[in-house]
Amino acid sequence: MLLGAVEHFAANRDFVGTVYFIFQPAEEGVGGASAMIADGLFERFPMDAVYALHNWPGLPLGQFGLIEGPIMAAGDRVDIVIHGRGGHGGLNPHGCIDPVRIAGELITQAHSIVGRDIDPLAPAVISLCSVQAGDLAGFAVIPDTARLSGTLRALDTETLEALRERLRTLCAGLEATYGATIEVSIEDKFSVTYNHPGPTATARAAIVARFGEAALAPNYPPCMGGEDFSYMLDVCPGAYIHVGSGDADHTHGLHHPAYDFNDRIMAPGIDLFVQLAHEALTESG
């Protein structure tokens, strides 16, 4: 889509001002946006606003998701290692510190934090998504360690910090209760993807001008997914837009093994980038 917009403006110089095209690498939690910012992106190429699109199978083809304020969540990666004391699950389980048992309790209690320790009006997610411990062949062997990984998500930094603190407190309590040692590593992966008021209005005007009022998804909610583009929005005003790609032939969500990119959104995406540039340049005078 971005290359299509480049091709359009290379052939049509019907604008006044400068349009930069940013090809951001390593979006999936690897820090491509942060690397570009650290490399002087906004100092070398001064911008009044920055915009991005993302295909969105949860929206029908022909619609666009856009809201002012948080549109996607801040997200952390969580890694937990439980160090216990292994042994024989039949002969001396009482002489062990069972990390599998502790992992089970940790999962149950962690997944209740959002329901009981976080403001119910502040959207938040804790998901412990993977567990590794022991060997299925060693059915009677209590292992020394168990490892878990997962994610924390929130739409504001205060809620995210509350999730972090509550999870650390829970692990400390389980350490004291069972005599284990629990390492908790929390890595900041994404900040909140925050759509600024002015650029959001510009993006809304571009969508309506090119596709009509009906193309704006009504009552569009924020998403608890995370987005690396958020770091660009932390240092430059801008907006992030979801491009609806769902139809009868494209029903699988993002990251699903059977996901198939809907090529039919390519042309509308190019058109939107072109219209966004014109609207933004008009707004900046």
Secondary structure, DSSP 8 states (H G I E B T S, - for coil): -HHHHHHHHHH-----S---------TTTS-HHHHHHHTTHHHHS--S-EEEEEEEEEEETT-EE--SEEEE-EEEEEEEEEE-B-EETTT-GGGSB-HHHHHHHHHHHHTTHHHHTS-TTS-EEEEEEEEEES-TT-TTEE-SEEEEEEEEEESSHHHHHHHHHHHHHHHHHHHHHH--EEEEEEEEEE--EEE-HHHHHHHHHHHHHHH-GGGB-TT---BSS--TTHHHHHHS-EEEEEEEEEBTTB---TT-TT----GGGHHHHHHHHHHHHHHHHHHH-
